[in-house]
Amino acid sequence: MIKINDEEFRLWSALIYEYTGIVIRPEKAYLIENRLAEMTSEMGCPTFGELYQRIRYSADQAVKEKVINLMTTQETSFFRDPAVFKALESLLRNEVIPAMRKAGSNYPRLRVWSAACSHGQEPYTLAMILAEVVPDIDNWDLTIVATDIADNAFRKASLGRYTDMEVKRGLDQVRLKRYFVNNNGLWQICDRIRAMIYFQKVNLITDNLNSLGTFDLVFCRNVLIYFNQTTKQAVLEKISRALNREARLFVGSTESASQISPMFIPVHRYDVVYYTRSNGRPVPCSAGQTFGIAPLAFSGTRA
Ligand SMILES: C[S@@+](CC[C@H](N)C(=O)[O-])C[C@H]1O[C@@H](n2cnc3c(N)ncnc32)[C@H](O)[C@@H]1O
């Protein structure tokens, strides 16, 4: 297999950072070698340096998308971190639904965002839970928005079709039978659950999130870990502006929104931690302000 040299690594890690915000540290240079190896031979490039030149200066958006698809880690599963979804059920039953009813609307509105949805298991898990917990769901204006940067992930998510292996990871038999049909060996999510979700391609770093609207529940799990501190803060700032007043934010079990940004306070409830906005008000955004990412900060060579 072709090896990446230090200069090639420097160019590639900067390009991946520019496209995605993902930081590849020198000791993880093998990720670039492994994941882009096939692309080098497909494009007839003898070195990673040549592949870089071809992609960097290509007008073909598809090759850039391919790099993003290959360099994003899309690990996910149904009911990933089950305690979070147990907590969500309790939160909905004990707090969110009663509050909506108390507000007196005939058509309560609840908006949920899965902000790095990968292959869709997370938004489908959310949809199944909502279908089970909201008794008069047809009388609700309920939307789940599922977004991801990676073309391939987002497309697979919107298809809602999974292998045996994928459904075995996290999904119990009762829900498998209730919500999926087996179609030529693949498990297809039923229309009722699929129709609850809007899928959209969104880069959390470069895209303006205003068009997504605002949300009551946001799941931004297991993606902040790939970013540096500045990028994490920028992403959380954008998310905070997409939150409704009483909104709750869930991040991954190894991530902490309050340690990254003072805009969030942790709430320890139902055996998990989720976050609310610290001031309860939208964070003001000065005109024309953007949240691009800072230049890649580490230096040094590969291990
Ligand atoms: C490890 S998966 C997490 C999936 C799901 N949230 C979960 O916890 O199971 C990380 C996802 O983040 C996406 N991602 C990485 N960088 C992103 C960015 N800048 N904007 C949006 N999504 C991004 C990847 O494409 C990938 O699908």
Ligand as a Chemical Component Dictionary entry (heavy atoms), coordinates in Angstrom:
data_LIG
# 
_chem_comp.id                   LIG 
_chem_comp.type                 NON-POLYMER 
_chem_comp.pdbx_formal_charge   0 
_chem_comp.three_letter_code    LIG 
# 
loop_
_chem_comp_atom.comp_id 
_chem_comp_atom.atom_id 
_chem_comp_atom.alt_atom_id 
_chem_comp_atom.type_symbol 
_chem_comp_atom.charge 
_chem_comp_atom.model_Cartn_x 
_chem_comp_atom.model_Cartn_y 
_chem_comp_atom.model_Cartn_z 
_chem_comp_atom.pdbx_ordinal 
LIG C1  C1  C 0  -19.883 8.691  14.481 1  
LIG S1  S1  S 1  -21.196 9.314  13.486 2  
LIG C2  C2  C 0  -22.427 9.678  14.701 3  
LIG C3  C3  C 0  -23.815 9.235  14.253 4  
LIG C4  C4  C 0  -24.906 9.384  15.299 5  
LIG N1  N1  N 0  -25.080 10.743 15.728 6  
LIG C5  C5  C 0  -24.598 8.497  16.492 7  
LIG O1  O1  O 0  -24.251 9.003  17.559 8  
LIG O2  O2  O -1 -24.709 7.278  16.353 9  
LIG C6  C6  C 0  -20.556 10.946 13.071 10 
LIG C7  C7  C 0  -21.273 11.574 11.892 11 
LIG O3  O3  O 0  -20.918 12.961 11.855 12 
LIG C8  C8  C 0  -20.887 13.362 10.503 13 
LIG N2  N2  N 0  -20.084 14.602 10.392 14 
LIG C9  C9  C 0  -18.743 14.752 10.474 15 
LIG N3  N3  N 0  -18.393 16.023 10.275 16 
LIG C10 C10 C 0  -19.536 16.719 10.075 17 
LIG C11 C11 C 0  -19.836 18.080 9.794  18 
LIG N4  N4  N 0  -18.874 19.003 9.686  19 
LIG N5  N5  N 0  -21.139 18.431 9.627  20 
LIG C12 C12 C 0  -22.118 17.498 9.723  21 
LIG N6  N6  N 0  -21.905 16.195 9.972  22 
LIG C13 C13 C 0  -20.630 15.801 10.148 23 
LIG C14 C14 C 0  -20.272 12.162 9.784  24 
LIG O4  O4  O 0  -20.550 12.150 8.409  25 
LIG C15 C15 C 0  -20.883 10.994 10.546 26 
LIG O5  O5  O 0  -21.999 10.481 9.878  27 
# 
loop_
_chem_comp_bond.comp_id 
_chem_comp_bond.atom_id_1 
_chem_comp_bond.atom_id_2 
_chem_comp_bond.value_order 
_chem_comp_bond.pdbx_ordinal 
LIG C1  S1  SING 1  
LIG S1  C2  SING 2  
LIG S1  C6  SING 3  
LIG C2  C3  SING 4  
LIG C3  C4  SING 5  
LIG C4  N1  SING 6  
LIG C4  C5  SING 7  
LIG C5  O1  DOUB 8  
LIG C5  O2  SING 9  
LIG C6  C7  SING 10 
LIG C7  O3  SING 11 
LIG C7  C15 SING 12 
LIG O3  C8  SING 13 
LIG C8  N2  SING 14 
LIG C8  C14 SING 15 
LIG N2  C9  SING 16 
LIG N2  C13 SING 17 
LIG C9  N3  DOUB 18 
LIG N3  C10 SING 19 
LIG C10 C11 SING 20 
LIG C10 C13 DOUB 21 
LIG C11 N4  SING 22 
LIG C11 N5  DOUB 23 
LIG N5  C12 SING 24 
LIG C12 N6  DOUB 25 
LIG N6  C13 SING 26 
LIG C14 O4  SING 27 
LIG C14 C15 SING 28 
LIG C15 O5  SING 29 
# 
